Amino acid sequence: MKNWRTSSIPRHKPGTTAAVLAGLVLLVAVLNLCLGAETIPLGTVGRVLAGQEHGTVAFRIIRYVRMPRTCACLLTGAALAASGAIIQGVLSNALAAPSTIGVNAGAGLLVAVCCAVAPSSVALVPYAALLGGFLGVSLVLFIAERTGASKITLVLAGVAISSIFSAGIDAVITFVPDALNGYSDFRIGGFSGMSMTRIKPALWPIVLSFTAALSLHNEMDVLMLGTEQAQSLGVSAKRLRLLVLALAAVMAGAAVSISGLVGFVGLIAPHIMRRLVGEDSGPLLVTSALGGAALLGGCDLLARMLFAPFELPVGIVMALVGGPFFIWLLQRRGHT
């Protein structure tokens, strides 16, 4: 069986790829600010961003509707993609994603509990998701640490915890059916009604975790050589694996606290970037973050524009994009 890594794929220069992706992110951001139920000219957008046009309809639309939504898309996409890049590399599994280590299940359970206990406290949902994601991953990492922290143990622990939490979600909804109203929006994922207040709690956890992961890129490269080789080079594979997975979990948990359970970003973006820039963790993390931001921002633009003035939750658009990609990825692995 061939290695899951795409070693035979021609590489592009990471700096060039990152620059192109940064330009794409900027383009997606501008389009998100300009386009919608009401098209706003680029010049007007520029004046609003420069602090002009106060009191106009365009000012209110951009500052209070489109700007928070665009920031949320880019931040969430970058965090989920960077988290996915770490998880895929550490577990040596191209099909791994944040949900593999219990983030989604933990976040979903606490959001369901929050919707059941305090259905009118919508502001608590992001905090419940953030705490739940951390709880799920903490349990997975605790179990893995007690049983050896091997790659397969982490995956199996994630499956077990996700199953238990999913059962908990079903139990909450069974006993409190009204909780389904608030939970369903979170489960689908989307950015409707976004505000800067909702983004702020997740901003610093994402920034600090990404920075810490990037600072460990050399150690992650050693870890990907295999446990025995890492140990021979003086790297504690067990501790490093748990540490970087914890950083990935922080990013993913903070991201889903903003967007809800948006799927496939952490699977698609890192896989594509790995084919473009290779396996080195530093360039891969940076380009994955940029690619994830562009991908989710573009999908959210489609969600708003396809059936305007009505809009789809971005989670549906991502599922329509990610489902076929996942099937294609499975077919490729079946031939290797």
N, C-alpha and C positions, 0 to 999 in steps of 0.2 A: 504493500500500500504506500502511495506517495505521501510525503509530508504535506500537511494541510496548508502550510505556508506557500505563497506563490513565488517561489524562488526563481522560476524560469521566466517570469514576466519582465519585460524591459522596464527600467526605472526612469523616472523623470527627476530632474534636480529638485530637491525639496524646497529650496528657496524660491524657485520659479513657480512651483505648484502652489506654495503658500501665498505668493503674491497674486496669482490668478484667482485663487479662492477668496482672498481678501477683497479683491475687486468685485467678485460675484456676490459676496455678502453685502457690500455697499450698494450694489445694484438692486438686490432683493429688498434691502431696507428702504431705498428711495421709492421703489415701486409700491411697497406696502404703505408708505406715507401718502403717495399720490393717488392710488387707485382704490376704489370702493364704490359704495352706492352713489357717492358724489365724487367725481374726479376733480382733484385740486391740482392746478398747474405747478410745475416744478419751481418756478420763480416764487410763487406764493409760499410754497413749502420752505424754501430757503429763507424768506423774510420772517416766517414764523419761528424758525429755528434760531434766527438772529435776534429774536426778542421783539420783532415788530408785529404789525397787524393785530394788536391787542383789541379784544372785544368783538372781533369778526367771527363769523360762523366757521371759517377755515381755521382760525386760531383755536377755537374750542374743539373742533373735530380732531385736529392734529395733536394738540397738547393733552387732551383728556381721553381720547379714544385710540387713535392710531399709534401714537408714540409709545404709550405703555404696552400695547399689544405687540408692536414690533420689537421692543426691547425684550419682552417675555419670550417671544419666538426665538430670537437669536441666542439669548442666554440659555434657554432650555435645550435647544438643539445642540449647542456647543457642549453643555454639561453631559447630556445623554451620550453623545458620540464619543467624547473623551473617556467617559466611564466604560463604554462598550469596548473601546480600544484596549484599555487596561485589562478588562476581564477576559477578552479573547486571547490576549497575549499571555497572561498569567496561567490561564487554564489550557492553553494550546488548543483552542476550540473555536473555529470560525463561526459556529452557530450560537455561541454564548452571547448573552446580553444582560443588562442590569436585572431583569426579572429572574435570571438564573440563580442569583444569590439572595433572593427573597425581598428585594426592594419593593416591587409592585404589590406583592401579597401583604406585606406589613403595612404599607401605606393604605391599601384598600381597606384592611380590617379596621384601623383606627378611624378612617374617614366614615366608614359605615357606623361605627359606634358613636362617633360625634354627631352624625345625622340623626341617629336614634335618640340620643340623650338630649341634644340641644339643636333641634331642627331649625330654629330661627337664627342661630349663631353662625351665619355663613362665613364670617371672618375667621372662625376657628378652624375651618377646613384645611387651609394651607399648613397651619401648625400641626394639626393632627396627622397630615400626610408626611410631613418632615419627621416627626417623632416616630410614626409607624414604620417608615422606611428604615430608620436607624435601628428600631427594635428588631425587625425581621433580619437584617444583616448581622446584627450583634448575636442573635441566636445561632445563625448559620456559622459564623466565625467561631463562636464558643464551642459548638459541637465539633467543628472541624479541628480546632486546636486540641480538644480532649481526645480526639481519635487519630491524630497524626497530621492533619492539615494537608493531606495529599489532594491532587487535583480531582480525582474521582470522588473523594469524600466530600469535598466542597460542593460538587454538583449534586450528589445524592442528598446531602444535608439541605441544600436549597430546595430540592424537589419536595422533601418531607415537610419542611417548614411552610412552604407555599401551599401544600395540600391542607395542612392543619389550619392555616389562616383563611384559606378559601372556605373551608367548612365553617369557620367562625363567622365569616361574612354571610354565608347562607343562613346560619342560625339567627344572626341579628335581624336580617331582612324577614325571616319567617316569623319571629316574635314581634317585630315592629315594622309592619309593611310600609308605613309612611317613610321610613328611612330610605326606601328605594328612590324616592323623588330626588333627594339631594345626592345620593350615591351614584345614580346613573349618569349624571353629568360628569362626575369625576372619573368614572370608569371609562367613558368614551374618550374623554380628553378634549380640551379645547381652550381657546383664549378669549372667549366672549366675555365682555364686562370686565376686562383686565384693568388693573390700576397699579400705580407705582407702589402703593402701600402693600399690595400683595406680593410684589417682587422683592422688596427690601429684605425680608427675613431670610431669603434664600441666596442673596447676592454674595455676601461674604463667605459663607460656607463653600460655595462653588469656586470663588476666586482663590481662596486660601488652599483648598484641596487640590485644585488644578496646579497651582504654583508648587505645592509640595510634591505632587506626582512628577511634575516636569523636572524638579531638582533631583529626583531619583531615577532618571532615565537610564543612566549608566548601569545602575544596580539591576534595573528591570531587564536590560539586555543580557546581563550575566545570568539572571534567573531563567530566562528563556532558553539558555543552553542546556538546561536540565538540572535536576536537583544535585546529582553527584558532582557535576562539573562546577556548579555554583559553590558547593561546599569546599571543593578543592581549591577554589580561588578565594576562600575566606569569607564568603557570603552565607549568612544563615538563611537558607531557602525558606524554611518554615516561617520564621518571623517576618521576612521581607514579603512573602506572599500574603500573609495576613494583613500587613500594613498597607500595601498598595490596594488590596481589595477593600479595605476599610475606607481609603481615600476615594476609590471609585464609588463606594456605597454612599458616601457623603454627597458627592456630586449628583448621583442619580436620585437620591432621596430628596435633596433640595429642588431638583428639577421637577419631579412629579408633584411637589407641593405647589408649584406654579401652574402646571399644565394639566394635571390629572394623568391618567395612565395612557399616555401617548406611546404607541408601540413602534418598533422597527428602526427608530433612529439610531439606537445604539448597536444595531446589527448592520444596517446598510452602509452608513458613512465610514466606519472603520474598515470594513471589508474593501470598499472601493479605494480608500486612501492607501491601504496596504498594497494594493496592486499598482498604485501610482508611485509611491515613494519608498516602498520596501518595509523592512521589519524594524529598523532602528526606532527605539521608543520615543526619542525626542521629536524628530520630524513627524512621526506618526501621530503623536498626541496633538501637536499644533495643527496639522492639516485635518485631522479628524474633527477637531473642535470647529474649525472654519467650515468644513464640509457639512457637518451636522447643522450648524447655524443656517447655512444657505439652503439646505434641504428642507428643514422644518419651516423656515421663512417662506420658501417657495410654495410648499404645500398649503400653508395657511393662506397665502394669496389666492391660490386656486380655490380653496374652501370658501373664500369670500366672493370670488368673481364668477364661478361656474354657473351659479343659479341666482345671481344678484337680481333683486335686492335681498333674496333669501340667502342664507349661508349654511354650509355644512360644518359640523365640528371637525376640526383638523384631524382628530383621531380616526375618523372614517376615511379621509383622503389618504392618510398614512397607511392604513390597513389595505386600501386598494392598491397602493404603490408597493408596499412591503410584502404583501402576500405572494404575488408572482415572483418577486425577487427571492424570497425564501425558498419557493419551489425550485427555481432555477439553481440556487445554491445547493439544494439537496441533490438535484440531478448531477451537478458537477462532481460532488463528493462521491456519488454512486459510481462514477466512471474512473475514480482515482484509487 
